[in-house]
């Protein structure tokens, strides 16, 4: 827990640091904001629109939180920027939604803020500017080119605003988009970002945040048709898991695309406060949000000039998607959503309550994404063992996305993201390797189940391993690549988890003749100068007080593989691995520890058919029945 909680004044000061930097980088007319850095994949004009629209969210939160009092300069800045942005003749006008798809995303932020600040911004705009704004938004009506993902909310929000100001809108559009959102609903409050198995921070910062904020827009209650109570109930249940996924140091889980949004992960906790969810106190939700925001503030985000660069802590552009520009990271400001709550809101005086990992160890199964969540209070690390999420679909053949398809993710380690990582899985993987050193992929795997059984987390999956030669692609949006595939065999992995330790049981079948080895990869640690060692069937690597260990109980040779400039957490990354015979069964132990503690991979594992008996490193004994295939 942080030594001293932020007051509301501290939150406002942090918000103003970001807003002051944004205003320094505004165009002369105020319609665009161009942060320093190389141009994004969608070009200079989109970069400027993103810079304005995303920081506008924070400006809107600030204005609404003060009820328009004492923020006259900010109100004037917003009015001026809107007037320039919708003026077709202005040099810094906004790219229209019918000119570029990304403008549809940014339009939602603009519409949300114009509604949120209506008395101080929209109502003060002259009639010509208001009509120009309506005309700028209008092309979204009837536009069926919106992806069937979290993007449906961008059209819902814009059309709701248009309806409230006498502009064009379509009841059919909103009905269809709400139905699409409902098709994303999964177990226990989770939603998938589209039809694929896409579980990441978008579940929180988009699919739960927008329904609540939308319900507060002018006229939304008439459009909602009584659905808001169900949306809030799902949010309430999701927060059970979301709170358990925050590390003791405030780090969110480093998994999924758009990680350059950083502390946007805090938005779901603030929206829980706004929605007044029944099961989680405002003090705990505020504390979770604060830990996340301060995690980055203490580690270089924003930088000394108040700018959010493309990276995790410091700048590391490889973390961004191919289309991202210098303004893209500013969706992070969703994590400051709480500043729209006025000074007299009870959240600011509600006593703080700690995170789950601050009070004890965590072990839980999360059915929808196919995760076992294991957090350890001693070091504050939260780990996820993943056998159900791949940003793909059952049986689909594609390369593994390092952001989604790895077996393990944590709050203290990051997946490798250099060019090689997208083609050759290494960390937190089980692969077959051919004579040329090419590794197989597991996207499309079949989840066999997740559960907690007598204090042991159990998750299993099976898949047809494929060597894949990926086809060229213009944009990398976070998912794997399709391409020509060559079958390598069938792999099944059963993961049994206690604390920081995973017993990974690997079985192969029908292995191709040209598969020369089975490789099991452990947790990647990264820093300036990680240290590592490998001897026999044991390997370890350490950096910044975090240690990753691996041990094979079935022979093979262990090593530590080093990659340069592959991780947002440090210039050099090291992955302990074990190489084994490709046919038959392997049992490998993996451990991840923080706070400078040594890893513990000594254990006794016995198999009797599908019954596994383990004497764990801490002496605990367990007997677990594995699921049937």
Secondary structure as GFF3:
##gff-version 3
##sequence-region A 1 629
A	DSSP	alpha_helix	8	24	.	.	.	ID=ss1
A	DSSP	alpha_helix	44	65	.	.	.	ID=ss2
A	DSSP	alpha_helix	72	85	.	.	.	ID=ss3
A	DSSP	alpha_helix	102	116	.	.	.	ID=ss4
A	DSSP	three_ten_helix	122	124	.	.	.	ID=ss5
A	DSSP	alpha_helix	127	138	.	.	.	ID=ss6
A	DSSP	alpha_helix	152	164	.	.	.	ID=ss7
A	DSSP	alpha_helix	171	183	.	.	.	ID=ss8
A	DSSP	three_ten_helix	187	189	.	.	.	ID=ss9
A	DSSP	alpha_helix	202	205	.	.	.	ID=ss10
A	DSSP	alpha_helix	209	215	.	.	.	ID=ss11
A	DSSP	alpha_helix	220	224	.	.	.	ID=ss12
A	DSSP	alpha_helix	228	244	.	.	.	ID=ss13
A	DSSP	three_ten_helix	259	266	.	.	.	ID=ss14
A	DSSP	alpha_helix	267	275	.	.	.	ID=ss15
A	DSSP	alpha_helix	282	297	.	.	.	ID=ss16
A	DSSP	three_ten_helix	317	319	.	.	.	ID=ss17
A	DSSP	three_ten_helix	328	340	.	.	.	ID=ss18
A	DSSP	three_ten_helix	346	348	.	.	.	ID=ss19
A	DSSP	alpha_helix	356	359	.	.	.	ID=ss20
A	DSSP	beta_strand	362	366	.	.	.	ID=ss21
A	DSSP	beta_strand	371	376	.	.	.	ID=ss22
A	DSSP	beta_strand	381	386	.	.	.	ID=ss23
A	DSSP	beta_strand	408	410	.	.	.	ID=ss24
A	DSSP	alpha_helix	419	423	.	.	.	ID=ss25
A	DSSP	beta_strand	430	434	.	.	.	ID=ss26
A	DSSP	beta_strand	446	453	.	.	.	ID=ss27
A	DSSP	beta_strand	456	470	.	.	.	ID=ss28
A	DSSP	beta_strand	483	498	.	.	.	ID=ss29
A	DSSP	beta_strand	501	509	.	.	.	ID=ss30
A	DSSP	beta_strand	515	527	.	.	.	ID=ss31
A	DSSP	beta_strand	531	535	.	.	.	ID=ss32
A	DSSP	beta_strand	538	543	.	.	.	ID=ss33
A	DSSP	beta_strand	546	552	.	.	.	ID=ss34
A	DSSP	beta_strand	557	567	.	.	.	ID=ss35
A	DSSP	beta_strand	570	580	.	.	.	ID=ss36
A	DSSP	beta_strand	585	593	.	.	.	ID=ss37
A	DSSP	beta_strand	604	608	.	.	.	ID=ss38
A	DSSP	beta_strand	611	615	.	.	.	ID=ss39
A	DSSP	beta_strand	621	625	.	.	.	ID=ss40
###
